[in-house]
Amino acid sequence: MTTNNLITFAEALWQSGIVTALLILAIGWVSERFTRNKRLTNLLGIAEAVVKWVEVTFDGGQTQKAQAINMIFDYLMKADKAHLFTAKQIDEVIEWAVAKIKEAEK
């Protein structure tokens, strides 16, 4: 293909709306990806604060974990964000926070 053919082809795609549709989809995908990362980062911060508080307040591993899950879930319910995370994700961020705190203590 020559340069003129490529320009004509690109112009035809633009006029047909295919390029516009692809751009809209790409922008939506990138936006969703950054929003998801921001929500997860916020959840990690919440989990870290909750785990620190639970370790000071409660005794025992299972009691601490249950209280951490309850506190995070209550916070997410109040913020109307509970539907954004699964129980597995909440469990994983609690484990991540515990590991991070233990690593910082070393």
Backbone bond lengths (Angstrom), bond angles and torsions (degrees), N, CA, C in turn:
res aa  C-N    CA-C-N  psi(-1)  N-CA   C-N-CA  omega(-1)  CA-C   N-CA-C  phi
1 M - - - 1.456 - - 1.521 109.56 -
2 T 1.271 113.91 140.35 1.451 118.39 177.66 1.522 108.68 -90.16
3 T 1.306 115.58 173.28 1.459 121.02 -179.23 1.518 111.12 -62.85
4 N 1.323 117.38 -39.49 1.463 120.41 179.15 1.532 111.05 -63.22
5 N 1.317 115.75 -40.98 1.466 119.19 178.85 1.524 111.44 -64.84
6 L 1.334 116.86 -38.77 1.468 120.29 178.50 1.526 110.86 -65.64
7 I 1.319 116.21 -42.15 1.467 120.27 178.34 1.515 110.40 -63.76
8 T 1.330 117.21 -43.98 1.463 121.41 178.28 1.526 110.64 -62.56
9 F 1.338 116.35 -42.09 1.467 120.88 178.97 1.531 111.02 -63.88
10 A 1.344 117.38 -45.72 1.462 121.58 178.56 1.527 111.03 -62.63
11 E 1.310 116.66 -40.79 1.464 121.34 178.28 1.526 111.02 -63.68
12 A 1.327 116.85 -40.19 1.466 120.94 179.17 1.527 110.39 -66.16
13 L 1.332 116.73 -40.67 1.471 119.88 176.81 1.531 110.98 -63.36
14 W 1.317 116.63 -41.04 1.465 121.00 179.77 1.528 110.55 -63.99
15 Q 1.300 116.39 -46.48 1.468 120.39 -177.65 1.520 111.93 -68.28
16 S 1.313 117.15 -30.13 1.464 119.34 179.97 1.529 111.66 -78.20
17 G 1.311 117.36 -14.24 1.458 121.06 178.43 1.513 113.85 92.79
18 I 1.305 118.33 -1.39 1.465 120.82 -179.28 1.520 111.20 -66.15
19 V 1.316 117.35 -45.30 1.461 120.76 -179.99 1.525 109.71 -64.85
20 T 1.303 117.45 -40.69 1.465 121.20 179.22 1.525 110.36 -61.79
21 A 1.317 116.88 -45.05 1.466 120.70 178.97 1.523 111.01 -62.61
22 L 1.323 117.37 -42.43 1.460 120.57 178.69 1.528 111.51 -64.86
23 L 1.315 117.57 -38.92 1.461 120.93 177.04 1.530 111.45 -64.25
24 I 1.317 117.05 -42.00 1.462 120.94 178.62 1.529 110.14 -63.05
25 L 1.328 117.50 -44.07 1.459 121.00 177.64 1.527 111.68 -62.65
26 A 1.315 117.11 -41.84 1.466 121.02 -179.78 1.530 110.69 -64.95
27 I 1.317 117.23 -43.24 1.470 120.99 178.78 1.523 110.14 -63.25
28 G 1.322 117.45 -42.51 1.464 121.33 178.00 1.515 111.91 -62.26
29 W 1.327 116.92 -42.47 1.457 121.16 179.98 1.525 111.37 -64.00
30 V 1.334 116.58 -46.53 1.466 120.72 179.85 1.526 110.40 -63.49
31 S 1.310 116.95 -42.53 1.462 120.91 179.67 1.525 111.16 -62.15
32 E 1.312 117.79 -44.89 1.471 122.09 179.16 1.522 111.16 -63.08
33 R 1.309 116.15 -39.74 1.468 119.87 -179.72 1.521 111.30 -63.25
34 F 1.335 117.89 -44.28 1.458 120.73 179.09 1.520 111.36 -68.71
35 T 1.326 118.12 -37.27 1.458 121.51 178.39 1.519 110.09 -64.40
36 R 1.318 117.43 -43.00 1.465 121.61 179.26 1.520 110.37 -62.19
37 N 1.329 117.60 -42.69 1.460 120.88 179.02 1.523 111.18 -64.24
38 K 1.314 117.19 -38.43 1.459 121.01 179.56 1.528 110.21 -65.72
39 R 1.336 117.17 -43.11 1.466 120.29 178.81 1.516 110.61 -63.01
40 L 1.317 117.14 -42.27 1.462 120.51 -179.83 1.525 111.14 -66.46
41 T 1.304 117.79 -39.38 1.459 121.66 177.00 1.526 110.53 -62.06
42 N 1.325 116.62 -42.14 1.469 119.96 176.96 1.521 111.01 -62.96
43 L 1.326 117.27 -41.98 1.464 121.22 179.10 1.525 110.80 -63.70
44 L 1.313 118.16 -38.80 1.463 121.28 177.76 1.522 111.11 -62.88
45 G 1.320 117.48 -40.94 1.461 121.12 177.29 1.514 111.96 -64.26
46 I 1.318 116.76 -43.08 1.468 121.63 177.79 1.530 109.57 -61.49
47 A 1.326 116.53 -46.46 1.463 121.18 -178.40 1.525 111.41 -61.01
48 E 1.308 116.72 -40.56 1.467 119.82 -179.73 1.527 110.80 -63.68
49 A 1.321 117.44 -44.51 1.467 120.78 178.79 1.524 111.34 -64.83
50 V 1.318 116.99 -41.93 1.470 121.23 -179.68 1.518 110.48 -64.88
51 V 1.329 117.61 -43.89 1.465 120.71 -178.89 1.525 110.72 -63.44
52 K 1.310 117.60 -40.80 1.470 120.31 177.42 1.529 110.29 -60.47
53 W 1.323 117.05 -45.11 1.464 120.83 -179.42 1.526 111.16 -66.15
54 V 1.319 117.36 -42.68 1.463 121.78 -177.69 1.523 111.02 -66.07
55 E 1.323 118.23 -37.77 1.461 120.86 179.71 1.524 111.76 -64.43
56 V 1.307 116.97 -32.28 1.459 120.80 179.09 1.529 110.90 -80.12
57 T 1.315 117.55 -36.00 1.456 122.34 -170.51 1.524 113.77 -86.79
58 F 1.318 118.90 -37.36 1.469 122.21 -172.21 1.520 111.52 -117.18
59 D 1.348 115.24 153.21 1.463 121.96 175.76 1.520 109.35 -104.50
60 G 1.312 116.40 148.36 1.458 120.52 174.77 1.506 112.76 91.56
61 G 1.331 115.50 138.87 1.464 121.60 -176.16 1.515 114.46 -64.55
62 Q 1.347 116.77 -50.48 1.470 119.37 -177.04 1.525 111.47 -68.70
63 T 1.330 117.03 -37.54 1.465 120.15 177.66 1.520 110.00 -63.66
64 Q 1.316 115.74 -43.43 1.466 119.98 179.57 1.524 110.84 -62.83
65 K 1.318 116.03 -44.99 1.468 119.10 -178.24 1.527 110.69 -65.27
66 A 1.333 116.94 -42.53 1.463 120.24 179.27 1.521 110.88 -62.18
67 Q 1.329 116.87 -41.55 1.465 120.21 178.78 1.530 111.10 -67.09
68 A 1.327 116.70 -38.29 1.466 119.92 178.16 1.525 110.47 -63.92
69 I 1.329 116.82 -43.48 1.470 120.44 178.66 1.522 109.92 -62.10
70 N 1.339 116.60 -45.46 1.469 120.28 179.64 1.524 112.00 -61.38
71 M 1.336 116.47 -43.83 1.470 119.25 -178.69 1.521 111.56 -65.47
72 I 1.320 117.11 -44.32 1.463 120.23 -179.87 1.525 110.12 -64.42
73 F 1.323 116.00 -44.36 1.460 119.79 179.34 1.528 111.04 -62.65
74 D 1.343 117.44 -43.38 1.468 120.52 177.80 1.528 111.38 -60.64
75 Y 1.338 115.84 -43.24 1.465 119.63 178.51 1.532 110.85 -61.50
76 L 1.328 116.00 -44.91 1.464 120.02 -179.38 1.531 111.04 -65.33
77 M 1.329 117.02 -36.91 1.471 120.36 177.66 1.528 110.69 -64.41
78 K 1.321 116.74 -44.35 1.470 120.61 179.74 1.528 111.35 -64.41
79 A 1.318 115.81 -35.33 1.466 120.42 -179.99 1.527 111.90 -85.51
80 D 1.335 117.26 1.64 1.461 123.38 -178.42 1.533 111.38 56.87
81 K 1.340 114.97 41.87 1.463 121.05 -179.66 1.525 112.22 -122.29
82 A 1.326 117.84 4.42 1.465 120.99 -175.57 1.523 112.00 -61.44
83 H 1.302 117.66 -31.10 1.466 120.94 -178.54 1.531 113.12 -71.58
84 L 1.319 117.24 -10.54 1.459 120.76 -177.26 1.520 113.53 -84.74
85 F 1.343 117.25 -15.12 1.462 120.75 -174.33 1.523 110.45 -129.06
86 T 1.321 115.31 147.37 1.460 120.79 176.36 1.535 109.00 -92.31
87 A 1.320 115.88 164.76 1.459 120.44 177.11 1.529 110.24 -61.76
88 K 1.324 116.76 -35.75 1.467 120.80 178.67 1.529 110.96 -63.83
89 Q 1.327 117.41 -41.92 1.462 120.43 178.54 1.526 110.82 -63.87
90 I 1.323 117.09 -41.54 1.465 120.22 179.40 1.528 109.38 -64.11
91 D 1.326 117.58 -43.32 1.457 121.38 177.78 1.526 111.11 -60.95
92 E 1.316 116.76 -42.01 1.467 120.69 -179.74 1.524 112.49 -66.10
93 V 1.332 117.45 -38.73 1.472 117.97 179.92 1.525 110.68 -71.22
94 I 1.332 117.44 -30.54 1.464 119.42 175.73 1.526 109.42 -65.92
95 E 1.321 117.16 -45.59 1.464 120.68 177.81 1.527 110.56 -61.62
96 W 1.327 116.82 -39.46 1.466 120.81 178.34 1.524 110.05 -62.88
97 A 1.331 117.12 -44.07 1.466 121.39 -178.71 1.529 110.95 -64.57
98 V 1.327 116.63 -41.43 1.475 120.42 178.25 1.524 109.36 -61.89
99 A 1.321 116.92 -46.42 1.466 120.65 179.75 1.525 110.98 -62.01
100 K 1.312 116.94 -40.77 1.467 120.72 -179.31 1.519 111.13 -65.59
101 I 1.327 116.63 -41.87 1.457 120.58 -179.96 1.524 110.58 -66.83
102 K 1.331 117.41 -43.27 1.467 121.00 179.21 1.526 110.85 -64.80
103 E 1.323 116.82 -36.44 1.459 120.63 178.11 1.532 110.55 -66.87
104 A 1.322 116.65 -37.76 1.462 120.91 179.67 1.529 111.40 -68.98
105 E 1.331 117.32 -27.55 1.459 121.03 -179.33 1.531 112.15 -74.61
106 K 1.320 117.80 -20.39 1.476 121.51 -177.89 1.490 112.55 -68.72
